[in-house]
Amino acid sequence: MIINDKLSEELGIVILAAGSGKWRFADDDAGKVRYSEPPQYW
């Protein structure tokens, strides 16, 4: 799924490392890192 900058801001998503898929929500602890799911090809 691709989202734009306005939607990511509305959802409170903070991009930590775009290339490796690291992100967190704005209200997560500073040390919390979430990872994007790998792509699924159909």
N, C-alpha and C positions, 0 to 999 in steps of 0.2 A: 504494500500500500504506500502510496506517496501522498504526503500532506504538505501544504504550503506553510510559509512562515506565520501567517495570521492564525491559522488553525492551531499550529503547535503552541503559539503564545496563549491562545484561549484555553488550551488543554493543560497549560502549565508545564510543558515539556522543555527541559534544558538539555541541549546537545553537548555532550562532553567530548566525543570523538566521532565525527560523522563517518569516516572511512571504516572504522572497526565496529560501528554500531553501538557505541556506549552512550547512554543517556540516563536521565533521572527526571522525576517530577520536581517542580520548584519547591514543594513542601516536604520532600524527602530529606533525611539527614544528609549532611555534606559528604559523608563517606559512602553513601549508598550509590551503587552503580548498577544499572539495568542494561541488558543486552538485547539487541534486536534478534528476532527469529531469523534463521536462514531462509533464503527464498525457496518457494515451492513451485516447481514447474509442472504444469498440467498438460 
